């Protein structure tokens, strides 16, 4: 038993750890990433190593990522530490954001800043030119989640996704109404444990410490 597992779980309980990729080179530059593929920043690399330390005693049946390198690089230290297979799925990619991708979402690019604000205010209704609709995005991520749950019923897994991807995953797992999903402010320094059994339980863990070397739990959404 370890600090993340807590009480022993029934074999019928499926446990999912949901993490966002570590900070990317663009996250701290206020640039819209979407399905472009910048690498991890030095802080993001530290977060990836910290995630591995937090999960090193977990018996994970599998680790899932998107096909974008920032999720693969985030998951790799954990996969190496616990010798778990890693599967990359295109369906877990971040939402495609059309003309916004690669642009600054602040005063350096006022047009992009305005579009970004409109989309953040209404992710279901506002259509960024050339972008994937949020309902289409939700459908592909939800289908991937269904397949993962079927394949690993009663086991523990890790999914390393993106802000948008994880909104859908947690929204579905927690059975939240879709209009609440935008309330999920999923930052790189948090990861989540969702236990699905007779009831669904969630715990939030924060990567912390002087060198991002430890984790502690607390309900931060």
Buried (B, 14 or more C-beta within 10 A) or exposed (E): EEEBBEEEBEEEBBBBBBBBBBBBBBBEBBBBBBBBBBEBBEBBBBBBBBBBBBBEEBEBBBBBBBBBBBBBBBBBBBBEBBEBEBBBBEBBBBBBBBBBBBBBBEEEBEEBBEBBEBBEEEBEEBBBEEBBBBEEBBEBBBEBBEEBBEEBEBBBBBBBBBBBBBBBBBBBBBEBEBEEBBEBEBEBBBBBBBBBBEEEBBBBBBBEEEEBEBBEEEEEE
